[in-house]
Amino acid sequence: MLSDLSFEEIKFYVKHMGLPEFRGEQIFDAIYSGKSLQEVSNLPKAIKDILCKDYPNYAIEKVYESKDGTKKYIIKYSDRNIVECVLMKYKYGYTLCVSTQVGCRMGCKFCASTLHGLARNLSAGEILGQVLLVNRDIGGSRKNRMITNIVLMGSGEPLDNFDNVTKFIDLVSASKGLNISQRNISLSTCGLVNQIYKLMEKNYNITLTISLHATTDEKRKEIMPIANKFTIDEIVKACREYYQKTKRRIYFEYTLIKSVNDSLDDVKRLAKLLKGLNCHVNVIPLNVVKERTLKGSSRLEAYKFADMLKSNGISATVRRTMGEDIAGACGQLRNQIIESTTK
Ligand code: SAH
């Protein structure tokens, strides 16, 4: 698919297809404007006929808008698979949370994305498609980019789809492409330690975010199967090396689950684990998923937890929850749609 290709690769493709060179720029512009092939007006039908099997045919299937302005998009791909992405408006611009896989195979107990397992990986161009389509939907184009920040925190485990995800980062941050600064891109992982080392080699300026959610391996194993493969100590060691190499502050996500990971002992252990690492902890009250039995701590408890972390020397804030009225947590909406269409 053409959105998998960089500008240079598109130029090569155009040459290979026997088309004049200037068509390369037009095709690239059309793709980056998020237009479907039918909507492109400056390409003759004969060229469209040549392009049609390679031109992306993903589309926005549905948009849900929350009272707080957050928008959730359902994107449909050519094989009818759907994913979600979420647009959040902040003072500085728009952040888009993208999905990296259709479903997920990590099996975290609190997460809706993994309930149906992994359907398939998304290609780099399919992940990019989410950005291009939403950018267009809010009035942007290739030259007038409206989306300023990207978080790889939608459905899927980005480091379980390493090659496509890193290619996506290359494409979306390319100056000829959307030119989104790598400093404005966050990649969130449940902690695939071997892949974190591989990511380090890329020397990106992106922010690495770790979904930690527990302070002992025993507890982590109860809620995150990946903990059977990598210990918390191994994750934190990789983070320390990641910081040494990139000088990028590490972020930790800590979803508070009632009576599971929200004790004073957890605060103390977490502070000890992260001591001396340039990091920040985002405390997130659990977004309750109806298929799951785990209960969230209250917002007040989240503030208390963050305050205690701070008094133990760790930078921490409570994450704002957005879009709760539109099934905000990743994967929730896709599950609702799958259920309603399979009934
Ligand atoms: N697989 C990656 C990225 C996708 S999940 C990862 O694990 O980081 C993005 C974030 O949402 C993770 O921190 C994940 O733990 C969190 N999350 C998933 N379900 C949640 C829920 N129901 N409530 C709160 N946070 C949730």
Boltz pocket constraint, residues with backbone or C-beta under 6 A from the ligand:
constraints:
  - pocket:
      binder: B
      contacts: [[A, 106], [A, 108], [A, 110], [A, 111], [A, 112], [A, 152], [A, 153], [A, 154], [A, 155], [A, 156], [A, 157], [A, 158], [A, 188], [A, 189], [A, 190], [A, 191], [A, 209], [A, 210], [A, 211], [A, 253], [A, 255], [A, 284], [A, 285], [A, 286], [A, 287], [A, 288], [A, 289], [A, 329], [A, 330]]
      max_distance: 6.0
